[in-house]
Amino acid sequence: MAGKKKTLLMSMLGIWALGMAIPEALAAPSDVPQKTFTLPAVKGYLLKAEVPNSLLILNSPPIAGSAAEARDKEASEDALRMGAGARWSQASADANLDFPNAVHAFDCVLGVEISATSTPKLYLLMQKSMLDLGLSTYPTKKAFQRARPFTVNNQPICTPEYETVLRQDGSYPSGHSAVGFGWGLMMANVAPEKSAELVKRGVEFGDSRRVCNVHWLSDVEDGRLMGAAVFARLISVPAFRKDLATATKEYRHAVAAGRRPSRTCS
């Protein structure tokens, strides 16, 4: 009888976990393929099986000859026509997910210095959530291994030093876009009075990948979808909510103290 109860309990847990394996460990740096940046030496907030699986959420990338593929190609051509101007420079900066450089994606819009010393909890929040956000895209990346735009149009990318690894990494969906949009939603909770600007920055962060000629428009759009899905899951995690509340207090204190970003914002 005890054995039957145990079997029933395990079955109920399986249903609760949407058919996924019972989680055993937190998402760690080793779970996210190290490609074009150095992963922070922390663990994410979500257990491996809790990270929303992109294969269960997204459709397949646009098929050859479809209207969706034509839309992707048109958007790619529009991005190439921008040339190597200010938007290209911003896209190049957005490509850098190494810490502490990664915080520059949002410090100017937030209006305060983000650092391990001035806002340690917000800094850690960005590091840990990046692992959860990035990890969510890899099941689909691996399943489809979509070719990136620069391998099709043979035009430059803003990070040529990473061309070799990018050729081996699936284009769909964009991990950078998932991270950027997820961070935008997170920052909007930290500073709700700036929510529109912060979410917009998250959108632009992902679109930088299209400008860089390393992702198609649909890669970026569905990356945002994964960013939203992961953020919705993170909000249910007590440790994330606690850190988010502390990060909000840090932000308010930094505003009151007039701690503006240490770098020049334009």
Residue pairs with C-beta under 8 A, 6 or more apart in sequence:
10 22
13 22
14 22
17 23
17 49
18 56
20 49
20 53
21 49
22 49
23 47
23 48
23 49
23 50
24 47
24 48
24 49
25 47
25 48
26 43
26 44
26 45
26 46
26 47
26 48
27 43
27 44
27 46
27 47
27 48
27 51
27 131
27 132
27 135
28 43
28 44
28 131
29 39
29 40
29 41
29 42
29 43
29 131
31 48
31 131
31 135
32 39
32 131
32 134
32 135
32 138
33 138
33 169
35 162
35 165
35 166
35 169
36 95
36 97
36 159
36 162
36 165
36 166
37 96
37 97
37 98
37 102
38 98
38 99
39 131
40 99
40 127
40 128
40 130
40 131
42 124
42 127
42 128
42 131
43 128
43 131
44 51
44 128
44 129
44 131
44 132
44 135
45 128
45 129
45 132
45 234
45 237
45 239
45 240
46 132
46 230
46 233
46 234
46 237
50 233
51 132
51 135
51 136
51 230
51 233
52 136
52 226
52 229
52 230
52 233
53 136
53 139
54 136
54 137
54 138
54 139
54 140
54 173
54 222
54 226
55 139
55 140
55 143
57 225
57 226
57 229
58 140
58 173
58 222
58 225
58 226
59 222
60 144
61 144
61 146
61 171
61 172
61 216
61 218
61 219
62 68
62 69
62 71
62 72
62 216
62 218
63 69
68 218
71 217
71 218
72 216
72 217
72 218
75 210
75 216
75 217
76 149
76 153
76 210
76 213
76 216
76 217
79 210
79 211
79 213
80 153
80 155
80 213
82 88
82 211
87 211
88 158
88 211
88 212
90 204
90 208
90 211
91 158
91 208
91 209
91 211
91 212
92 158
92 159
92 212
93 104
93 105
94 105
94 176
94 180
94 204
94 205
94 208
94 209
95 158
95 159
95 176
95 208
95 209
95 212
95 214
96 102
97 130
97 176
97 179
99 123
99 126
99 127
100 115
100 116
100 123
102 126
102 130
103 114
103 115
103 123
103 126
104 261
104 263
105 180
105 183
105 201
105 205
106 114
106 183
106 184
106 187
106 198
106 201
107 113
107 114
107 261
107 263
107 265
108 261
108 263
108 265
109 187
109 194
109 197
109 198
109 201
110 187
110 190
110 191
110 194
110 198
110 251
111 191
111 194
111 255
111 260
111 261
112 118
112 119
112 251
112 254
112 255
112 259
112 260
112 261
113 119
113 254
113 259
113 260
113 261
113 262
114 122
114 123
114 126
114 261
115 123
115 262
116 123
116 124
118 250
118 254
118 259
119 247
119 250
119 251
119 254
120 250
121 243
121 246
121 247
121 250
122 190
122 247
122 250
122 251
124 243
125 186
125 240
125 243
125 244
125 247
126 183
126 186
128 243
129 182
129 183
129 186
129 230
129 234
129 240
130 179
130 183
132 182
132 230
132 233
132 234
133 175
133 178
133 179
133 182
133 183
133 226
133 227
133 230
133 231
134 175
134 178
134 179
136 178
136 226
136 229
136 230
137 173
137 174
137 175
137 178
137 223
137 226
138 175
140 170
140 172
140 173
141 169
141 170
141 171
141 172
141 173
141 175
142 170
143 170
144 170
144 172
145 170
146 170
146 171
146 172
146 216
146 219
147 171
148 166
148 167
148 171
148 213
148 214
148 215
148 216
149 155
149 171
149 210
149 213
149 214
149 215
149 216
150 156
150 157
150 163
150 166
150 213
150 214
151 167
153 213
155 213
156 213
157 163
157 166
157 212
157 213
157 214
158 211
158 212
158 213
158 214
159 166
159 212
159 214
166 214
171 214
171 215
171 216
171 219
172 216
172 218
172 219
172 222
173 218
173 219
173 220
173 222
173 223
173 225
173 226
174 206
174 209
174 215
174 219
174 220
174 222
174 223
175 223
176 205
176 206
176 208
176 209
176 215
176 223
177 205
177 206
177 207
177 209
177 215
177 219
177 220
177 221
177 223
177 224
177 227
178 206
178 223
178 224
178 226
178 227
178 230
179 205
179 227
180 201
180 202
180 203
180 204
180 205
180 206
180 208
180 227
181 199
181 202
181 203
181 205
181 206
181 223
181 224
181 227
181 228
182 202
182 227
182 228
182 230
182 231
182 234
183 202
183 205
183 227
184 198
184 199
184 200
184 201
184 202
184 203
184 205
184 227
185 199
185 202
185 227
185 228
185 231
186 231
186 234
186 244
187 194
187 198
187 201
187 202
188 194
188 195
188 198
188 199
189 244
189 248
190 244
190 247
190 248
190 251
191 198
191 248
191 251
202 224
202 227
203 224
206 220
206 223
206 224
206 227
207 220
209 215
209 219
209 220
209 223
210 216
210 217
210 219
210 220
215 223
234 240
235 241
